[in-house]
Amino acid sequence: MYSNIVLKILDELQGDPWPVNADQRAARCTGTALSIAANLLSACVPGSGGRILAFIGGSCTNGLGVVCISSISISLERFLAECIMG
């Protein structure tokens, strides 16, 4: 019963509509997404604790909390060193 549902869902999966070039990282707005999730949680359930689960597939490349740029030619370590050194 459940296996049929799972198989149907898997059959309906489609490819990524926003393909990424081989020399680029995917655009990820992780910091912004976590900020929105925290604000929604505090607005929906004010004054109580909660948890936000973040299943992240890579470094944040856009928005709040950016830790690297989208070009793969610059490594994460080099980007962070340039940010720290100015």
C-alpha positions, 0 to 999 in steps of 0.5 A, spaced: 500 500 500 505 505 502 510 502 497 505 504 491 504 511 494 512 512 494 513 509 487 508 514 484 511 519 488 518 517 485 515 516 478 512 524 478 519 527 480 522 531 475 529 534 473 531 541 476 528 546 472 534 551 474 540 547 472 547 550 474 553 550 470 559 546 471 563 552 473 558 554 478 555 553 485 548 552 486 544 558 489 543 557 496 539 562 501 540 558 507 541 564 512 535 567 509 531 561 509 533 560 516 531 567 518 524 566 515 523 559 519 525 562 525 520 568 524 514 564 522 516 559 528 516 565 533 509 568 530 505 562 530 507 560 537 510 566 541 513 565 548 515 557 547 521 553 544 521 550 538 526 546 533 528 548 526 531 542 522 535 544 516 537 539 511 542 543 507 546 541 501 552 545 500 554 552 502 550 558 502 552 563 496 546 568 496 543 572 502 544 572 509 550 568 512 553 567 505 560 564 506 562 563 499 561 566 492 557 561 486 564 561 482 567 554 483 574 557 481 575 561 488 575 556 493 571 556 500 578 557 504 580 563 499 573 566 499 573 566 507 581 568 507 579 574 503 573 576 507 577 576 514 583 580 511 579 585 507 
